[in-house]
Amino acid sequence: MYHGIINVYKEKGMTSFDVIAKLRKIYGQKKIGHTGTLDPDAEGVLPVCLGKATKVCDLLTDRDKEYITVLRLGIETDTQDLTGNVIREKDTSDLDPEKVKEVIGSFVGTQEQIPPMFSAKKVNGKKLYEYAREGIQIERKPETITIYGIDILEMNLPEVRLRVACSKGTYIRTLCHDIGQKLGVGGAMVSLLRTRAAGYSLEETYLLSEIAVFAEQGQLSDHLQPVEGVFSDLPGFCCRPEFDLSLINGGKLPREAFEDEIPVDGTSWKVYTSNGVFVGLYYYREEEAVCRVKKLFIDEITVNDIRKTKHEIL
């Protein structure tokens, strides 16, 4: 079984599930998961986790993202993008470019955003787009999101090309719709390219066709990124040899189980066995004065090898 993360370029016209289905055939395994859905008409960065790396899917989904999108002003659709039915159109000939810049800039910061009806968000166990296809409108609660920055890359009214850095849960087509509403002419998303997600960038992506070639050449493992790379911003600490077995079992450990002084502020850090095998994330729980496991990423084969080695030493 393969373990690691592959940064896939999701092409337009495919669903995120389509990507996973094709990768399961290429890698010959079922244990594969993606880190955040992209609409069929969207394209770009889609980090995919294989094997024990699937344990990190939820952590990657929570990370910030960056997109390049094209907004068309003067049009509203029922899907908030150009794939939907046009609800209304307005003349944009009097739009002032400076006013457009001002309004777009006003969306930077933390705010409430109402999820669109045509989305995979679930209400009462059913996806919103399923209700929408049945002609049923569901009341949606606003979600708190953060727009960290919006750069205007090109303005050729009524279209504006934008780069948006945002928190998880942000709907870019809703952002386009809301900008249009604030300008009083309506707006819809023309295209969407995800350029960064979970720390992975567009420049590092592979097409499915390229991954298929890796398989033919026997190079699939060469292009997988290790799970621990996701946590490159976290400090790492090696366990003392006598605590290795407790560590790989996810047991509680005293502070002195580690070679160096560990953080005691409750933040997470990477842990390794005494000979440098990455095990997972731990944190210090002050109330108990012990180090506790947050998440383990070590596979059963490695665990058995370490147990066997320790047994032979003893």
C-alpha positions as CSV (number, residue, x, y, z in Angstrom):
1,M,0.0,0.0,0.0
2,Y,1.2,3.5,-0.8
3,H,1.4,6.1,2.0
4,G,1.8,9.8,1.4
5,I,0.3,12.9,-0.4
6,I,0.1,13.6,-4.1
7,N,-0.8,17.1,-5.3
8,V,-3.2,16.6,-8.2
9,Y,-4.2,19.2,-10.7
10,K,-8.0,18.7,-10.9
11,E,-9.0,19.4,-14.5
12,K,-12.2,21.2,-15.5
13,G,-15.2,18.9,-16.0
14,M,-14.2,16.3,-13.4
15,T,-15.6,16.0,-9.9
16,S,-13.3,15.5,-7.0
17,F,-14.7,12.0,-6.6
18,D,-13.8,11.3,-10.3
19,V,-10.2,12.1,-9.4
20,I,-10.3,9.7,-6.4
21,A,-11.8,6.9,-8.5
22,K,-9.1,7.2,-11.2
23,L,-6.3,7.3,-8.6
24,R,-7.7,4.2,-6.9
25,K,-7.2,2.3,-10.2
26,I,-3.7,3.8,-10.8
27,Y,-2.4,3.0,-7.3
28,G,-4.4,-0.2,-6.9
29,Q,-5.8,0.7,-3.4
30,K,-9.0,1.9,-1.9
31,K,-7.6,3.9,1.0
32,I,-7.4,7.3,-0.7
33,G,-9.1,10.6,0.2
34,H,-9.1,14.2,-1.0
35,T,-8.7,17.3,1.2
36,G,-11.5,19.6,0.0
37,T,-14.1,19.4,-2.8
38,L,-13.7,21.4,-6.0
39,D,-16.8,21.9,-8.2
40,P,-16.7,20.2,-11.6
41,D,-16.2,23.5,-13.5
42,A,-13.4,24.5,-11.1
43,E,-9.8,23.4,-11.6
44,G,-6.4,23.5,-9.8
45,V,-4.9,22.2,-6.6
46,L,-6.4,19.1,-5.0
47,P,-4.1,17.4,-2.5
48,V,-4.9,13.7,-2.2
49,C,-4.0,11.5,0.7
50,L,-3.1,7.8,0.4
51,G,-2.9,5.1,3.0
52,K,-2.0,6.3,6.5
53,A,-1.9,9.9,5.1
54,T,-5.8,9.8,5.0
55,K,-5.7,10.5,8.7
56,V,-4.5,14.0,7.9
57,C,-7.3,14.8,5.5
58,D,-9.4,16.7,8.0
59,L,-6.4,18.7,9.2
60,L,-5.6,19.7,5.6
61,T,-9.2,20.7,4.8
62,D,-9.1,23.2,7.6
63,R,-6.2,25.1,6.1
64,D,-6.4,28.4,4.2
65,K,-6.8,28.5,0.4
66,E,-6.0,30.8,-2.6
67,Y,-7.9,31.1,-5.8
68,I,-7.9,33.1,-9.1
69,T,-11.4,33.8,-10.3
70,V,-13.0,35.9,-12.9
71,L,-16.1,38.0,-11.8
72,R,-18.6,39.2,-14.4
73,L,-20.6,42.2,-13.2
74,G,-24.1,42.9,-14.4
75,I,-25.5,39.4,-14.3
76,E,-27.1,37.2,-11.7
77,T,-27.8,33.4,-11.9
78,D,-29.4,30.9,-9.7
79,T,-26.1,29.1,-9.2
80,Q,-24.0,32.3,-8.7
81,D,-21.8,31.3,-11.7
82,L,-22.3,31.1,-15.4
83,T,-23.5,27.5,-15.4
84,G,-26.8,28.5,-14.0
85,N,-30.0,30.2,-15.3
86,V,-29.9,33.9,-15.6
87,I,-32.2,35.6,-13.1
88,R,-31.5,39.2,-14.1
89,E,-29.1,41.4,-16.1
90,K,-28.2,45.1,-15.6
91,D,-26.3,47.6,-17.6
92,T,-22.7,48.2,-16.4
93,S,-21.7,51.0,-18.7
94,D,-21.8,53.6,-15.9
95,L,-19.6,51.5,-13.5
96,D,-16.7,53.5,-12.1
97,P,-13.5,51.5,-11.9
98,E,-12.5,53.2,-8.7
99,K,-15.8,52.4,-7.1
100,V,-15.4,48.8,-8.2
101,K,-11.9,48.7,-6.6
102,E,-13.3,50.2,-3.4
103,V,-16.1,47.7,-3.1
104,I,-13.9,44.7,-3.8
105,G,-11.4,45.9,-1.2
106,S,-14.3,46.2,1.4
107,F,-14.7,42.4,1.5
108,V,-11.2,41.9,3.0
109,G,-11.6,40.7,6.7
110,T,-13.8,38.5,8.8
111,Q,-17.5,38.4,7.8
112,E,-20.6,36.3,7.6
113,Q,-21.3,34.5,4.3
114,I,-24.5,32.6,3.4
115,P,-23.7,29.3,1.6
116,P,-25.2,29.0,-1.9
117,M,-28.0,26.6,-2.6
118,F,-26.0,24.9,-5.3
119,S,-23.3,23.5,-2.9
120,A,-22.4,20.3,-1.2
121,K,-23.1,21.6,2.3
122,K,-25.6,19.3,4.1
123,V,-28.8,20.4,5.8
124,N,-30.7,17.7,7.6
125,G,-28.5,15.0,6.1
126,K,-29.1,16.2,2.5
127,K,-26.9,18.2,0.2
128,L,-28.1,21.7,-0.6
129,Y,-27.8,21.2,-4.4
130,E,-30.1,18.2,-4.1
131,Y,-32.8,20.5,-2.6
132,A,-32.0,23.1,-5.3
133,R,-32.5,20.6,-8.1
134,E,-35.9,19.8,-6.7
135,G,-36.8,23.5,-6.7
136,I,-36.7,23.7,-2.9
137,Q,-35.2,26.7,-1.2
138,I,-33.7,26.0,2.2
139,E,-32.9,28.6,4.8
140,R,-29.2,28.7,5.4
141,K,-27.4,30.0,8.4
142,P,-24.5,32.4,7.7
143,E,-21.0,31.0,8.2
144,T,-18.1,33.0,9.5
145,I,-15.3,33.3,7.0
146,T,-12.2,35.4,6.5
147,I,-10.9,37.0,3.3
148,Y,-7.2,37.6,4.0
149,G,-6.7,39.5,0.7
150,I,-8.1,40.3,-2.7
151,D,-5.8,41.4,-5.5
152,I,-7.2,42.8,-8.7
153,L,-5.1,41.2,-11.4
154,E,-7.0,42.6,-14.4
155,M,-10.0,44.9,-14.8
156,N,-11.8,44.9,-18.1
157,L,-15.3,45.8,-17.1
158,P,-17.7,44.2,-16.8
159,E,-15.2,41.5,-16.0
160,V,-12.6,41.6,-13.2
161,R,-9.9,39.0,-12.6
162,L,-9.1,38.5,-8.9
163,R,-6.7,36.6,-6.7
164,V,-8.4,35.7,-3.4
165,A,-6.7,34.3,-0.2
166,C,-9.3,33.0,2.2
167,S,-10.2,30.7,5.1
168,K,-11.8,27.3,4.7
169,G,-15.5,27.3,4.0
170,T,-15.4,30.3,1.7
171,Y,-17.5,30.1,-1.5
172,I,-15.8,32.2,-4.2
173,R,-19.0,32.3,-6.3
174,T,-20.9,33.7,-3.4
175,L,-18.2,36.3,-2.9
176,C,-18.6,37.3,-6.6
177,H,-22.4,37.4,-6.1
178,D,-22.0,39.6,-3.0
179,I,-19.6,42.0,-4.7
180,G,-22.1,42.4,-7.5
181,Q,-25.0,43.0,-5.0
182,K,-23.0,45.7,-3.2
183,L,-22.3,47.5,-6.5
184,G,-26.0,47.3,-7.3
185,V,-25.6,45.5,-10.7
186,G,-25.3,41.8,-9.7
187,G,-22.4,39.5,-10.3
188,A,-21.5,35.9,-11.2
189,M,-18.4,33.8,-11.3
190,V,-17.0,33.0,-14.7
191,S,-14.2,30.7,-13.8
192,L,-12.3,29.4,-10.8
193,L,-8.7,28.2,-10.4
194,R,-7.4,27.0,-7.0
195,T,-3.8,28.0,-6.8
196,R,-3.0,27.0,-3.2
197,A,-4.6,24.6,-0.6
198,A,-3.3,23.1,2.6
199,G,0.2,24.4,1.9
200,Y,0.4,22.9,-1.6
201,S,0.8,25.2,-4.7
202,L,-0.2,25.0,-8.3
203,E,3.4,24.7,-9.5
204,E,3.7,21.4,-7.6
205,T,0.6,19.7,-9.1
206,Y,0.5,16.6,-11.4
207,L,-2.1,15.8,-14.0
208,L,-3.8,12.4,-13.8
209,S,-2.2,11.6,-17.1
210,E,1.3,12.3,-15.6
211,I,0.6,10.1,-12.6
212,A,-0.5,7.3,-14.9
213,V,2.9,7.5,-16.6
214,F,4.6,7.3,-13.2
215,A,2.7,4.1,-12.6
216,E,4.0,2.7,-16.0
217,Q,7.5,3.6,-15.0
218,G,7.3,2.2,-11.5
219,Q,7.8,5.7,-10.0
220,L,4.6,6.2,-8.0
221,S,6.4,6.3,-4.7
222,D,8.9,8.8,-6.0
223,H,6.3,11.5,-6.3
224,L,4.5,11.1,-3.0
225,Q,5.2,13.6,-0.3
226,P,5.5,12.2,3.3
227,V,2.9,12.9,5.8
228,E,5.3,14.7,8.2
229,G,5.8,17.3,5.4
230,V,2.4,18.7,6.2
231,F,3.7,19.7,9.6
232,S,6.9,21.4,8.5
233,D,6.0,24.4,10.6
234,L,5.9,22.4,13.8
235,P,9.0,21.5,15.9
236,G,10.0,17.8,16.2
237,F,11.3,15.8,19.2
238,C,12.8,12.4,19.4
239,C,11.8,10.0,22.2
240,R,14.3,8.3,24.4
241,P,14.9,4.6,23.5
242,E,13.2,3.3,26.7
243,F,9.9,5.0,25.7
244,D,9.8,3.9,22.1
245,L,7.2,1.2,22.6
246,S,4.9,3.4,24.6
247,L,5.2,6.1,21.9
248,I,4.2,3.9,19.0
249,N,1.3,2.6,21.0
250,G,0.1,6.2,21.5
251,G,0.6,6.0,25.3
252,K,0.8,8.9,27.7
253,L,4.4,10.0,28.3
254,P,6.3,12.1,30.9
255,R,8.2,15.2,29.8
256,E,11.5,13.4,30.4
257,A,10.6,10.9,27.7
258,F,12.0,13.3,25.2
259,E,15.6,14.2,24.5
260,D,15.0,18.0,24.4
261,E,12.7,20.4,26.2
262,I,9.2,20.2,24.8
263,P,6.6,23.0,24.4
264,V,4.3,23.0,27.4
265,D,1.7,25.5,26.2
266,G,-0.7,22.9,24.7
267,T,0.5,23.3,21.1
268,S,1.1,20.3,19.0
269,W,4.5,19.0,17.9
270,K,5.9,16.2,15.8
271,V,7.3,13.1,17.6
272,Y,9.8,10.5,16.4
273,T,11.2,7.3,17.8
274,S,14.7,7.3,19.2
275,N,16.0,6.3,15.7
276,G,14.0,9.0,13.9
277,V,10.8,7.2,12.7
278,F,8.0,9.7,12.4
279,V,5.1,8.6,14.7
280,G,2.6,11.5,14.8
281,L,1.6,14.5,16.8
282,Y,1.7,15.0,20.6
283,Y,0.9,17.8,23.0
284,Y,1.5,18.5,26.6
285,R,-1.5,18.4,28.9
286,E,-0.7,20.5,31.9
287,E,-3.6,19.3,34.1
288,E,-2.1,15.8,34.0
289,A,1.5,16.8,33.6
290,V,1.8,14.3,30.8
291,C,2.3,14.3,27.0
292,R,-0.7,13.0,25.1
293,V,-1.2,11.8,21.5
294,K,-3.1,14.1,19.2
295,K,-2.9,11.9,16.1
296,L,-0.8,8.8,15.1
297,F,0.4,8.3,11.5
298,I,2.6,5.3,11.9
299,D,1.5,2.2,10.0
300,E,1.1,-1.3,11.5
301,I,4.0,-2.8,9.5
302,T,6.4,-0.2,11.0
303,V,5.0,-0.7,14.5
304,N,5.6,-4.5,14.2
305,D,9.1,-3.9,13.0
306,I,9.9,-1.6,15.9
307,R,8.3,-4.1,18.4
308,K,10.4,-6.9,16.9
309,T,13.6,-4.9,17.1
310,K,13.0,-3.9,20.7
311,H,12.2,-7.6,21.6
312,E,15.4,-8.8,20.0
313,I,17.4,-6.1,21.9
314,L,15.8,-7.2,25.2
